[in-house]
Amino acid sequence: MSPPTHISGKDLDEADDIQAFRLRLQNPDDAIRRIAVLDLIDVAGDEHAPLLVDALNDRCAQVRLEVARALEAFESAASVAGLIGLLSDKDSEVRDAAAHALSELKDPYSALLLLPRALDPHPFVRVAILRALRELRVPESLEPALAALAHTDAAVRREAISVLGYLKQVRALAPIMQLAANDIDPEVRRSATGALGFATDESVLPALLAALQDDVWQVREEAATTLGKLRLTAAITDLIAALNDSYWQVRLRAARSLGRLRSVAAVIPLLQTLQHEISNLRKEAALALGEIGDNAALPALLKAQQDGDPEVRKAVRLALQQISNGA
């Protein structure tokens, strides 16, 4: 005869606690079930996860919404599958909460559950899945992301670009360059331009220089930033020209990139920018001149110590210190 199984007082308390929550989650009153979910969030451990997963099918949208939010704290096959199911919920707020929860996944194993839905015909679902895959960075995301670059929905294309940017696969550069140059949606062009920053050679230079001439200033701004990140010296002339862009945001990024490139040819144009009426541009010009480290900038920087903006004065002091240390 087997000895009696010993059940501790703690186990009994946990069992009673779970049963109490189960009963509340089965209550016919929507408000009681919703409050039960909120209470579960405060005490939930792994043993409570099945209760939350079961509640994903609650008839009340507000209950499902709270469950979707709560499941951010859990990452099991059941919870991920349940959240994927909520991406097709009839309530838009529930769908959004499920998409956000999926974007918080950390375990690469969860990608196995996401990948089968990466080609979902519904754009919202596909965007959510791609966003989650972007954070997980698994190599298996490459093919569905490449396929999504041709999707008719711009949001899907943007998320696909983000996935590929994180994966940093050279194979993705050519189609991303095509989108940077030709996509009808400016946000797609901007995202593609930024994603080219994972390149390891100058093959992306023509695409970035073209983006620096884009009709939309946000794309030009992204191009100026990416050229600096890649330290493409062949772009110096174009970046100097961008210091005269009609949008100060583009000028700022161009100045920053010229500083990173340490181009002596940019000193005189940057000295002109140091006189600009927009203080952010004066600050960025000072910082760039400091990085370049050319003594020719000293007279203008010494004068700029009297600038009316404290942030500009701080940048000027740093620039003078950099030049002094390099002398």
N, C-alpha and C positions, 0 to 999 in steps of 0.2 A: 504494500500500500504506500502510495507517494505521501511524503510529508506535506503538511498544509503550507500553501504559499503565503509568505509573510508580506503584508502590505503595510507600509509605514503610515504614520499619521499624516506626513507631508503628502504622500501619494493620494491618500483619501481626500485631503483638502483640495489638491489640484483637480482630482476627478470631479468633486462637487462643484468647483469653480467652473470647469468646462461645461458641466451639465447645466449650470445656472445660466451661462451665456447662451448655450444652445436653445434653451427654453425661451429666453428673451428674443433671440433671433428668429424664433418661430411664431412669435406673438402676432396676432392679426393686425395690431395697431402699427402703422408705418412709423410713427414717431418713436415708439418704444424700440423698434428694431434699429432705427437710425442711431438712437442714443446708445444702444448696446454696442454698435460698431465703434462709436466714439470712445466708449469706455474700454473697449478691447484695445484700442490704439495705445491707451495709457499703460496697460499691463501686459500686452501681448508678448508671448515668447513663441518659440517654435511649435510648442504644443497647441497654440491657438490658431496657427495658420490654416488648418483644415476648416475651421469655422468660417474664417474670412473667405476662403475659396468657395465654400458652399453658398455664401451670401452674395457672390457675384451674380447669381441668377435671380436675385430678389426682384419682385414685381415693381418695387418703388425705385424710381430713378435716383432719388436722393440717397437711398441706402446704397445703391450700386456705386454712386459717386464717392461716398465716404470709404467704401471698401477699396475702390481703385486707388484712392489716396493712401490708405493704410498699407496696401501691399507693396508700396515703395520700400518698406522696411524688411521685406522678405524676398527671397530669390530661390524659389523651388520650381521644379518642372510644372507642378500644378498651378502655382501662382502666375508664372509666366504664360502658360497656356490660357489661363482664365483672362489675363489682361489682353492677350492677343484677341480673344473672343470679344472683349468689350470694344475693340476698335470698330466693330460693326454695330454697336449699340444704337438704338433709335434716338437717344438723347445726346446732343452734341457736347454738352458739358462732361458727360460720362466718357465719351470718346476722347476728349481732350485730356482728361485726367489719366486715362489708361495709357495714352501716348506718352504723356510726361513720365509716368511710372516706368514704362519700358525704357525710356531714355536714360534712366538711372541705373540700369543693370550693369553689374561689374564682372560677373563670372563668365568667362569665354564659353563655358558649356551652354549657357543660355542661347548662344548663337545657333545651336543645332535646332532649337525650337523656332527661331525667327526665320532662318533661311528658307524654309518651304513657303513662307508667305511673302518673300522678297519680290516676287513677281505678281503679287495680287493685282487684279484688274482695277480695284478701287484706288484712286490717287491718294486719299487720306491714309488708308491702311499702308500703302507702299511707302509713303513719306515717313510714317511712324516707325516702320520696320527698318528702313534705311538709317534713320536717325539713331536707333538703338544699336544697329550694327556698326555705325561710325564709332561709337564709344568703345565697343568691344574689340575692334581692330583685328578681326580674324581674317586670315588669307582667303577663306572661302567666300568672303563678301565681294571679292573682285569681280567675278562674272556677273552677278545680279546688278552690281553698281554700273558696270560697263553697259549692260543692256538698258538700264534706266536712263542713260544719257540721251537716248533717242525718244524718250517718252514725250507725249504731247503736252503734259502738264509741267509748267515751269518749276513748280515746287518740288516735283519728283526729280527733275534734272539737277536742281540745286543740291538736294540731299545726296544724290549720287556723286556729285563732284566732291562734296565734303568727305564721303566715305573714301573715295580714291585719293584725296589729299592726305588723309591719315595713313592709308596703306603705303603710299609712296612707291608705287609700282611704275617703272619706266614705261611699261606697255600702255599706261593710261595717258601719257603725255600728249600723244598725237590727237586723240579725240577731244581732250580738254582744250588744246590749242584751237581746234576747230570751233568749239563753243565760245571761247574767249573772243574770237574774231567775228563769228557769224550769227550767234544766237539772237533771236528777236527780242528776248527778255533781258533788260539791262542788269537785273540782279543775277541772272545766270552768267552773263558776261563778267560781271564783277567777281563772282565766286570762282569762276574758271581762271580768271587772271590771278587771283590770290593763290589758287591751288598750284599754279605753275611754280610756286616757290620751292617745291621739293625737287626740282630739276638739279642735276649734277654737272651740267655743261651748258654751253651757249646755244643749244638747239632751240630754246624757247625765246631767244632774243627777238626775232622778227615779230612773234606774236605779242610780246610785251611792248615793243615799240609801237606796234599798231594800236594796242590798247591805250597807250599814252596819248593817242589822238582821237579816242572815242568821243562820240557826241555827248555822252553822259559823264558828268564830272566825277561821280563815284567810281566809275571804271578807271578813269585816268588816275585818280588818287590811289587806287589799288595797284595799278601798274607802276606808279612811281615808288610805292612801298616795296613791291616785289623785286624790282630792279636793284634796290639797295640791299635787300636781304641776300640776293644772289651775288652781290658785288660784281656786277657785270660792267667792267670798265668801258666796254664799247658803247654803253648807253650814256656816257657822261655828257656828250653834246646835247642829246635829247633832254636829259634831266636839267641841264642849264636852261634850255629853252622853256622848260616847264616852270621855271621860276617866274615866268611872265604869264602863267595861265590866268584865265579870267576868274577862277575860283581860288581863294586863298588856301583852302584845304589841300588842293593839289600842289600849290607852291610850297606849303609846309612840308609835305611828304617828299617833295623833290629836294628841298634843302637838307632834310634829314638823311636822305640817301646819298647826296653828294658828300656829306660829312663822313658817312660810312666808307665811301669810296676814296676819301682823302685826296680829292682831286685839286691840285693847285690851280688848274684852269678855272675852277669854280670860285676862286677867292674874290675876284672883282665883282661878279654878279651877286655873290653873297654879301659883300660889303654894301651893295646897293639895297639888298633886302634888309640889311641891318637898320636902314632908315625908314622902313615901311611903317605906315600909320597903325597897322594891326600888331599889337604887342606879341601875340603868339608867333608871328613871323619873325619879329626881331629876336625873340628868344631862340627860335630854332636856328636862325642864321648865326647867332653867336656860338651856339653849341657846335654847329657844323664847322665854323672857323677854328674852334678849339681843337676839334678832331683832326682837321687838316694840318694845323700846327705851323702855318706859314707866318714868318715874322712881318710880312707885308700888311697883315691884318692888325698889328699892334696899335698904330695910331688911332684907328677908328674904334677899336675895342676900349682903349684907354678913355676916349671921349664918351663912349657908351656907358661908362661907369656912373654917369649922371642921369641915366635914363629914368623916366618917371615911373616905370613899372618895376616893383621889387623883384618879380620873377625874372625879368630881363637882366636886371643888375646881377642877380645870382648867377645866371647863365654866363654873363660877361666875366665875372670873377673866375668861374670855373675854366672858361676858355683861356683867360690870361695865365692861369696856373698851368694848364696843359702846354701852352706854348713855351712858358718859362722852363718847365721840366724837360721839354724836348730840345731846348737850345743847347 
